[in-house]
Amino acid sequence: MSAPTARPAPPPLPELAAPSPFATFWLGGFECSTQRRPSGRRIDVIDATGHDRWAAQDYARLAAWGLGGARDGLRWHLIERRPGAFDFSSAEAQVAGAAAAGVPVIWDLLHYGLPDFVDVFSPEFPAQFARYVQATAAWLRARTHGELWLCPINEISFFAWGGGEVGYLNPFARGRGATLKAQLVRAAIAGMDAARRVDPGVRFLHAEPLIAVHAHPDRPHEAGAAGREHEGQFEALDLLLGRVHPELGGGPEYVDVIGLNYYPYNQWHHHPQPEARERVTPDQPAYQSLDLLLAAVHDRYGRPLLIAETGAEGDARAPWLEQVARGALAAQARGVPVLGVCLYPVVNHPGWDDDRHCPNGLWDYPDALGHRAADPALGAALARVQAQTPAEPLPPPAVTLAGFCRHLTQAAQSSAHEGEEDRTGAALHLLRATHALRAPLPLQIGGLGLDGRGALTVLRLLGRLHPEAAQLYESHLGALDLMNRLGTPQQREQAAQAVRAGDLFGLYLSEEAGESLMAPDRAVGGCPRGWPEEADLVDHLVAPVQGPGEGWALALWRPQLAGFASPEITLLEPLGGGLPPAAVGGQTLRRLALRLGVADRLFEAGRQALRLTGRQHDDRQRRRFVRAAAGLEGAWHLTRHASQLLDRSDEAATLAAVALVCEAVEAACEQTLQDLEPLGGGALTAQYLRGLPPLPNLNAARLALETTLLDAPAWPPPTWTALDEDRWPP
């Protein structure tokens, strides 16, 4: 690879620590290598350990031992024996076993092993890999509840070294490590794009070795070479991010969670002859503690981290696990977002090179009934470290509203070049990738503590950045608001669990929606007729339905995966008296904030168009922009102020305030359309602004406003002018 062509590093996206997507801090990993040896014999560790035959028992055992997440792999050479013909029967037991045990899995798609017809150095390789990934993502998506997690290519760095530099594993090349690394990066990027076409919200782990290379005290002149060898561990991630060699297609959207594989032999003294290098052990002065290594990676990339592999052999297993646990917790104490630790491998397996029995797992080979004996020392150590780490993932630290908005802005700008083919799918990916879906949850249960007033700020921002994302988010927030107001404690807890898993909620408050939902001829597993197109992306829909009696009730509808079963419909609350005024008011204000954001987008398009035509000094145009800005900002301050009145006891005052805001926002948006649409440059935005969802029925609110205006002792009422201070989190 030629000298790097550097470009400025983008600001790190995650300014906040995301809660772990897994139920527990500790995970278990099933070794799944499938490469060929130099002899030509193919390794298949899944088969050798019996994991494919005993997957149901393996995953049930994983859950029983408190390992609430897993790494596992799909074997490409079995799935695609002939080009373009995909058969997933080899993975069915693993996927079904994980689902039955309720264990979320990060699926490795390429763990060193390739189909024999694939030439990894061919220009066609990235496209071949992308086709395989797209087919695999579609198959897994139909069988996965919640977020789909993929590791596209395990250890690009080691794969490039072992397969391209020293001829240790396929493709057995020498001196071509840089070329192979570039090919693997191209393939990973193409594969991620393909997976996102299937599921815009898919999550990715890039697992890379975490090493520390030190200069030998007797050879201090090798410090430069040791430093370069140490820095080499970051090249794969730098390529994926586009920080070097951007011509490969990298960018910030191609690194999500960083997985770090860390073993007892991952620190060594540099030596010109790699086979002569000496391991650095924890009792030596040069040894770097794990928390410092993790902090350095986070400082470099600003991404959440997962210790994706760690383990030792024999009697070293238990003390090593406890050492890693201390390092991970120390890193968390430093503020490093360590999402968890994966015990890897979790079952013993034959050695890659000589088939020897490797006693490096928690459990041994299975007996005739699938039972695996546990290593007592490692089992006891696991129990001790599980007691030291929280049963639930640590909540993220409090963040500012401004910081969260910067985070959203950076993510939206990073994905802006991805094209217009699937704006709604890209919107869902943006909301999941920035953890916006779980933001309304309290900090104590894995959310970000976003309150109602802060949500208005986020919706206005999203309306300007990505109107489709704003519309999805407004519906999501509305559904969660009604779940909190009308659901039982159990229903609220289930909703919180679903949101933490990455599920999207939707709110469609119309009798037509409820009637189509309950229609006997509705397609099983599909979206009801007449519902918005984006409803197909929603995991849980809240809508009114005809209740058991004569009246209407609010219902939660969850479509089943792949359309194989009837949908699950849960009644929340009868609507005899209609929705609470605070709920109606909240939905109205959220939709008004969305409108203001889209109007901001039109305002910006008008500014750009004016500059392009050189008319920015025209006094008439300047007056138009001042009038539009004054209307939008005045309406915005009314919107934020009214949000403080929602949960007060005076329902009439609440309704009146909402109606007043509605008049102000609609007038400001209409004035912006009249003044700025003729300038050009914002035709699509203007069309979108006119096509936004209608506001709730506000007849009662308008009547309350008219009464307040004419009959109140004074105008405005004193209760409308007492502004509270902004607080974040609440």
Buried (B, 14 or more C-beta within 10 A) or exposed (E): EEEEEEEEBBEBBBBBBBBBBBBBBBBBBBBBBBBBBEEEEBBBBBBBBBBBBBBBBBBBBBBEBBBBBBBBBBBBBBBBEEEEEBEBEBBEBBBBBBBEBEBBBBBBBBBBBBBEEBEBEEEEBBBBBBBBBBBBBBBBBEBBBBBBBBBBBBBBBBBBBBBBBBBBBBBBBEEBBBBBBBBBBBBBBBBBBBBBBBBBBBBBBBBBBBBBBBBBEEBEEBEEBBBEBBEBBBBBBBBBBBBBBBEBBBBBBBBBBBBBBBBBEBBBBBBEEEEEBEEBEEEEEBBEBBBBBBBBBBEBBBBBBBBBBBBBBEEBBBBBBBBBBBBBBBBBEEEBBBBBBBBBBBBBBBEBEEEEEBBBBBBBBBEEEBEBEBBEBBBEBBEEBBEEBEEBBBBBEEBEBEEBBBBBBBBBEBBEEBEEEBBBBBBBBBBBBBBBBBBBBBBEBBBBBBBBBBBBBBBBBBBBBBBBBBBBBBBBBBBBBBBBBBBEEEBBEBBBBBBBBBBBBBBBBBEBBBBBBBEEEBEEBEBBEEBBEBBEBBBBBBBBBBBEEEEBBBBBBBBEBEEEEEBEBBEBBBBEEEBBBBBBBBBBBBBBBBBBBBBBBBBBBBBEBBEEEEEEEEEEBEEBBEBBBEBBEBBBEBBBBBBBBBBEEBBBBBBBBBBBBBBBBBEBBBBBBEBBBEBBBBEEBBEBBEEBBEBBEBEBBBBBBEEBEEEBEEEEBEEBEEEEEEEBBE
